[in-house]
Amino acid sequence: MIANRTFRWAVTFLLLLGPVVLWAQFRRRGWREPRLPRGGVPEWKADEDLPHDVFTFARVRYSSYWHGAKWATDYPESDYNFSYRLQELTSFEVAPDPVVVDLTDEDLFQYPFLYMIEVGDLVFDEEEVKALRSYLLRGGFLMVDDFWGDDEYANFEYEIGRVFPDRPLQDIPFKHPIFQDGIFELDCKPQIPSINVALRGRRQGITWERPDAREPRYQAIVDDRGRIMCIVCHNTDLGDGWEREGENKWYFENFSEPYAYPLGINIVFYAMTH
């Protein structure tokens, strides 16, 4: 299996010891000031006694670049910010430096959690299809984020269908642990807009990036045991919620703090303990 079983059990034990993440704690620590070098993210050291038992945020660099390097949207600030908040607000041991990986990298299986973004016009090559299928069936977890509208959804549905022709995307119910029984309890399936959309639509309450993307959609591909292998966050943008910390306090307090970070942390917790 990809993830070290000892690490999974250790994470579960630590996180169930008590309320290691409190909403009041997030409120108390709250807002960080605008960016400095390293994006304003404080330095920390991973446990030197357990160098391989740390969570590393791994972003997927896919090979189809026709419309620019969309895989790098929000990079690297979102990856640094999320890694920092994960280690600050939970008992996870988190690597201070996120990584970028190709699906065909030999060390892909060292990372039990992958993050892929802006998939609305990606096209997997055959080696990526085979590698991703093998990775997920061997216990890996993929989070897909930040793509909008019907056309982008149709494209990704087709491409992920090449990976798993017999495992269709299915809606995740609101009662699922990712929303209700993780570290945070959410009050809705959130739509997190980019900061520019949020600020433009602030008075009207507009949080969608295009007319055919008004409703957020959270779907999954599951294995034979019903475990989520791939979560798909469509018509929403958690990555911008992580990236934009330090830019606008209103955006942070309305989207990053109550939704982007809590949901992201819940997803990681689920990935590492199921």
PyMOL commands that set and color helices and strands:
alter all, ss='L'
color gray80, all
select helices_A, chain A and resi 5-16+23-29+37-40+70-72+77-89+108-110+126-137+149-163+195-200+211-213+238-243+249-273
alter helices_A, ss='H'
color red, helices_A
select strands_A, chain A and resi 58-60+99-101+113-117+141-145+170-171+217-222+228-234
alter strands_A, ss='S'
color yellow, strands_A
deselect
rebuild
show_as cartoon
